[in-house]
Amino acid sequence: MADNFDRLRQRPQMTDKVTLALDPNDAAKLLMATVAARKARTRADRTPALAAAVEAEAAEQALIDIKANLVTFTVHARGIGPRRVEELLAEHRPTQQQVATARRLNGGNPDHDPQFDEDKFPPALLAEAVTRIEFSDDPDNPIEGLSVEQASELWMSRWSQDDKASILRIAMAVDQVPALVGDLGKG
């Protein structure tokens, strides 16, 4: 068995994942069906009428059907280390135009200047942090990692800002989230 300092040095990297609908319209349908099922169930629980119970069951079945047919993809990321993230940030400083735009939009306030080149840093980080992308309808054929070119193509695509932010957030969070567990009484 390795000594305890070796155990600390060989500690595994943090991992995380985020799952998105392949068709963004399906995410909206899922949300609407979830809300409708919840409202119908609440109404049925408060109303003894048979019609309310039937409506709740129909709404819940509609939600089950949407979930069964929803195609998703899950992006898996692993920590690359805070030092490497800092190196990528230094390599991909914001452009003068990005800084000027941010200042114009924020009344000249430099407190809201971008911290990185918004077109170059995210793909560079994703290329290093994303380990796998799995598809719910084709789990045997995941994408194993991304090249910078692939990550850049996805980043510059028509994906929503929220979808891009969700993926970037997990890629950054795996190097920022502590592994605190509190005192478990084990010493």
Salt bridges, closest charged atoms under 4 A:
ASP6 OD1 - ARG9 NH2 1.95
ASP26 OD1 - LYS29 NZ 3.77
ASP45 OD1 - ARG41 NH1 3.72
GLU55 OE2 - ARG43 NH2 2.60
GLU60 OE2 - ARG41 NE 2.79
GLU87 OE1 - ARG84 NH1 3.08
GLU91 OE2 - ARG84 NH1 3.29
ASP113 OD2 - ARG103 NH2 2.62
GLU128 OE2 - ARG84 NH2 2.62
GLU134 OE1 - HIS76 NE2 2.88
GLU134 OE2 - ARG132 NE 2.90
